[in-house]
Every structure is written in structure tokens, then in C-alpha cells.
Amino acid sequence: MSRFCRAMRHRSCPFALLLLAAALIVLLAASVEAVPQGTAVWTEEPWTERAERAPEAETMLSDPITFNLSGNEPQDVLIGGARHNYSDCTTGSCCPNLGNASVQLWMEKDETWMQYQQMAAGDSVELIAHTPEDGSADLYLISYANSSIAHWSIKSLSSYYHRLRLVPQETGRLFLILSQGSSPSSALILDVLPRPPEAASVSLDVEAVRIGEAEITVRSDRIKGFDVQVNGVFFSSDESDGSRDGMASFVVGAGKTQTITVFQREGRNIVNKSEHARSFQRDRAYTLWLS
């Protein structure tokens, strides 16, 4: 260091030392920032699984079956992620739309009424419907992903409670609303996951179904139990095939830029979130490798 001081002259030595220290700090900071926090790599190949994809099946809704609520009450009601005893909710303390004077729509599972459920395409969900007056009612199934609306006009509803069975085939986020006249029920949310590959039926006319589509697979050895959104809409999950294996596959429209968002949840917090925007070509299979 003395040689350095002599080279820079005695009076400028302290200033030169400060410059050298600042340069070392900048280099160290740059080296820390250069440490990768995770990488994302795209690969693609021809989409050859033509005989394994089935055409879209039609979503089905059963006829309503009337039942007496007395003796068939649920044990619990799930509202906004919170579980309440049904007897407490009848007073209106936790759910203002419970009661015979309101239009109601619920999903039922394991003696619990709820407003949100996750399921696989082709599975059935039990609906509980109530209208305060005799007459017809309208049930709307709204697809967030495709901006489509399915509508059923139910003629035989009366001022009782009714069970209906819905079998959704379309994947993605769906909303259900029951209305009578100008009175709507609260909206239900269904996140419908793709069926596992081994459960899919075989179709011979797959080419007509796959026009303008691309297959996307997200894979990661580091991140497990993640969800996948396309343009902000839920599309798939790591566990959609029944296995927490760090892999999720789904189909998107080709020929336009799509934003693929991958993230995990820890309670109500979102962690390990990453977004990947690109355009996809038809009849191509893409894999997003996250490390």
C-alpha cells in the first residue's frame, strides 16, 4: 500500500485509499446481486399427443329435488375461509343471506355448506338452492377464462330447499349465481382442475379440437404445490393430477402472447411468484422449467 501511496503522491494518498475501498464495495455488491435466485428456461417440441385428448364434454345440471330443511341442516357453513356453526348463522350474525326470505345458492360437501370449492373436471358438485317464492329461477354458470355464460331456466322451484347436481367439464375458474326476478344469490366460485391424464377418454377427432391450441407444462424440482394462472385466471395446479410432483399441464390458445404466472401459497401469503410472458404457436408443446 505504501508503494500505491507514493505513486499517488503523499497528500492524495487518503483520497486514493477511499476510492479503492469504494471500488471494492461496488465489486462485492455486484457479485452478490449476480447470484441467481432461480432460473426459468423454455423448451418446445411438436405436440404429438393427438390421440390422448378428448373433445370438450357438455356441463350437465340435474333436475331439482325438493327437501325439507328441518332435519337436513348442515353442521357448518364456510364463508370467506371461516367456519361457522350453522345454528349460529341462522341468526344472521355471520351470514346475512341465510333465511327463508332470501335467494340462496350453496355447495354442499361433508355436511358443510360453502361458497368455494376446488374439484376436477367431470366430478359432480352438490348444489343447495332456495327461492323465497314459488315460480321459476335462473342459474348462471360464468366462465372467467372464456368469458362465456351457460344459463338454465329452472321452472319447478318453490319456496322450499332443493338439491341439484352440477357436473362441470370446462376447466378454470367458474362463477355460479341463482336469481329469481331481480333478486340474486351470493356468487359461488368453482376452481375446476383438469382430469389426470389416465382418466381422459380417447377421441378419434382430436385434430378438430386442437386447432389453434398449444400445450404448456410447468415443471420444477424446487417448487412443489404451486398454482398456475394464465393472464390472471386460474388454470391448473401442481396437484391437479393427484400428485404433488412439481408438474402441471394445461392448454392455451395459440397465436397470441400469454402471461403464465406460477406461485405458491403459505396461508394467505403468496410466495415464489414468477411471471413468464411469450407467444405460443399452434400444435406445439412447451415446457417451462423452473429451478
GULUM-704249 format. One record per residue (C-alpha): residue in three letters; x, y, z. Coordinates in steps of 0.02 Angstrom, whole numbers, plus 32768, in hexadecimal, padded with zeros to 4 digits. Layout:
N
AlaXYZ
...
//
This chain:
291
Met800080008000
Ser809580758020
Arg80CA80647F6B
Phe801980907F38
Cys8021812B7FA6
Arg80C781607F5F
Ala808381487EAE
Met7FEC81B47ED7
Arg805A82327F37
His805582447FF3
Arg7FCB82C98001
Ser7F4F826B7F91
Cys7F6A81C37FE4
Pro7ED181C8805B
Phe7E5E81FA7FCC
Ala7EA6816F7F5E
Leu7E8980F17FE8
Leu7DD481277FF4
Leu7DBF81107F39
Leu7E0A80637F43
Ala7D9880327FD3
Ala7CFF80737F76
Ala7D2F800F7EDC
Leu7D407F707F44
Ile7C947F8D7F92
Val7C457FA37EE6
Leu7C977F037EA7
Leu7C5B7EA17F3E
Ala7BA97EE37F2C
Ala7BA87EB67E74
Ser7BE37E067E9A
Val7B587DF07F1C
Glu7AD27E2E7EA3
Ala7B137DB77E1E
Val7AE97D1D7E87
Pro7A527CCF7E2F
Gln79B37CBF7E96
Gly79667C427E1D
Thr79637C2C7D62
Ala78D97C0F7CE3
Val78F97BB57C3E
Trp787D7B937BB2
Thr78897AFA7B41
Glu78137AC97AB5
Glu77EF7A397A41
Pro776179FE79CF
Trp76C179D47A2B
Thr76AE791C79FE
Glu762F78E07A80
Arg75A178EE7A04
Ala7546784F7A32
Glu754478717AED
Arg74DD79107AF3
Ala742179067AFD
Pro73A479827AB8
Glu734F79F57B33
Ala72BF799E7B8A
Glu722179FE7BB4
Thr72057A3F7C63
Met716A79EE7CAC
Leu70EB7A287D2F
Ser706D79B17D7E
Asp6FB879D77DA1
Pro6F967A1F7E4F
Ile6F6179AC7EDD
Thr6EFB7A017F66
Phe6F2579DB801C
Asn6EF07A1A80C6
Leu6F7C7A7C811A
Ser6F447A4681C7
Gly6FAA79AC81F0
Asn701E79CA815C
Glu707A7A638199
Pro71377A6A817D
Gln71AB7A5F8211
Asp72187AF081D7
Val721B7B80815D
Leu72BE7BB8810A
Ile72C17C7280E0
Gly735E7CCC80A8
Gly73CB7C4080E9
Ala737E7C488197
Arg73197BB781DD
His72797BDD823E
Asn71FC7B6E8295
Tyr715B7B708230
Ser70EE7B8E82C9
Asp71507C2D82EB
Cys713E7C6A8238
Thr70817C5B8234
Thr707A7CF582A2
Gly70CF7D588218
Ser716A7D7C8280
Cys71E37D348200
Cys717F7D1D8162
Pro70F87D9D813A
Asn70B37D3E80A4
Leu70837CA48108
Gly6FC87C9C8128
Asn6F277C7680CD
Ala6F137D28808D
Ser6FAD7D26801C
Val6FE67CD07F7D
Gln706F7C567FAD
Leu70EC7BEB7F50
Trp716B7B7D7FA9
Met71DE7AEC7F86
Glu71D37A5A7FFF
Lys725E79E1802F
Asp726E797680CB
Glu71D879CB811F
Thr72247A778103
Trp71DD7B038099
Met72617B6B8043
Gln727B7BF27FBF
Tyr73217BB37F79
Gln735B7B087F40
Gln73E87ABD7ED9
Met73C67A237E70
Ala73F779C47DD4
Ala739B79D37D2E
Gly7317794B7D20
Asp72FB793C7DDC
Ser725379707E22
Val722E79F97E9E
Glu719179FB7F09
Leu71307A9F7F06
Ile70B27ADD7F85
Ala70367B5B7F3E
His6FAC7BBD7F93
Thr6F317C3D7F4F
Pro6EBC7C9F7FC2
Glu6E2A7C947F46
Asp6DDC7C0F7EDA
Gly6E087C1A7E22
Ser6E9A7C0E7DAC
Ala6F4E7C407DCD
Asp6FE97C537D63
Leu70937C057D82
Tyr712B7C527D2D
Leu71D47BFE7D19
Ile72567C817CE8
Ser73017C4F7CA5
Tyr73877CCD7CD5
Ala74047C7E7C5C
Asn73977C7E7BC0
Ser73207D0D7BEA
Ser728E7C987BC7
Ile71E97C827C23
Ala71807BE47C31
His70CB7C007C66
Trp70467B8A7CAA
Ser6F937BBE7CC7
Ile6F4F7B557D56
Lys6E927B517D4F
Ser6E657AE57DE4
Leu6EB37B427E77
Ser6E407B697F09
Ser6E577BBF7FAF
Tyr6EB67B2A7FF4
Tyr6F697AEB7FEB
His6FA57A887F55
Arg70397A1A7F29
Leu70887A1F7E7D
Arg712279C77E3A
Leu71987A267DC6
Val721F79CC7D60
Pro72947A517D17
Gln73047A1E7C87
Glu735A7AC47C63
Thr73F97AE67CC3
Gly74287B8C7D13
Arg73CC7BFE7D8A
Leu730E7BF97D82
Phe728B7C647DD9
Leu71DB7C297E05
Ile71497CA07E27
Leu70917C787E46
Ser70107CFF7E29
Gln6F547D107E3B
Gly6F0D7DAC7DEE
Ser6F827E397E1D
Ser6FC77DE07EB8
Pro706F7D867EA4
Ser70C57D0F7F19
Ser71777D217F53
Ala71F47CE47ED1
Leu72497C3B7EE2
Ile72FA7C1E7EA1
Leu73337B797E55
Asp73E87B5A7E25
Val73DF7AC77DAC
Leu74827A6A7D90
Pro74AB79FC7CF9
Arg748E79427D0B
Pro752978D67D26
Pro756D78957C7E
Glu753E77E17CA4
Ala748978157CC0
Ala747678697C17
Ser741278117B91
Val745477F17AE2
Ser741378537A4F
Leu742D78307997
Asp740178E0795F
Val7487793879C4
Glu74C879A77937
Ala74257A077931
Val742F7A2579EC
Arg74E47A5F79EE
Ile74DF7AE37966
Gly75367B8079A2
Glu75737B377A47
Ala76197B137A9C
Glu76437AA47B30
Ile76A17AF07BC3
Thr76F97A8E7C4C
Val77477AE27CE5
Arg77CC7A7A7D3E
Ser78367A9C7DD8
Asp78A17A337E4C
Arg78AA7AC27EC9
Ile77F67B017ED3
Lys776D7A867F06
Gly76B37AA47F1B
Phe76A87B3A7EA8
Asp76157B877E4A
Val76197BC77D97
Gln75B97C5A7D50
Val75AC7C8F7C99
Asn75907D4A7C82
Gly755A7D557D39
Val74DD7CC57D2F
Phe74F57C217D8E
Phe751B7B947D14
Ser75747B057D6A
Ser75CF7AC77E04
Asp76647A5A7E2D
Glu75E979E57E85
Ser756779DE7DF8
Asp759E792C7DCD
Gly759078F67E83
Ser764C78FC7EA0
Arg76B679877EEB
Asp773F796A7E6B
Gly77717A197E33
Met771A7A097D8A
Ala767B7A547D40
Ser763B7A497C8C
Phe75B27AAA7C34
Val757E7AED7B89
Val757D7BA27B4F
Gly754A7BFC7AB1
Ala75D57C117A31
Gly76087CA579C8
Lys76087D297A51
Thr766F7D5B7AE7
Gln763D7D077B8A
Thr767D7D2D7C38
Ile769F7C917C9F
Thr76A57CB37D5B
Val76E77C2E7DD3
Phe76DA7C447E8F
Gln76C77BEB7F36
Arg76597C157FCA
Glu768E7C178080
Gly75EC7C3780DB
Arg75AB7CD8808F
Asn76577D0D8050
Ile76967CF07F9E
Val774B7CB87F8F
Asn77C17C817F04
Lys775D7CE37E84
Ser77A17CF67DD3
Glu77557D317D2F
His77867CF67C82
Ala773B7D497BE7
Arg77517D067B37
Ser76F17CD87A9A
Phe76C97C227A74
Gln76B77BCD79CB
Arg762C7B5479A5
Asp764C7A9979B4
Arg76EA7AB57A1B
Ala770F7A717AC9
Tyr776C7AE97B3B
Thr77C07AC37BE0
Leu77ED7B4B7C5F
Trp787B7B0B7CCC
Leu788A7B677D73
Ser79237B4C7DE0
//
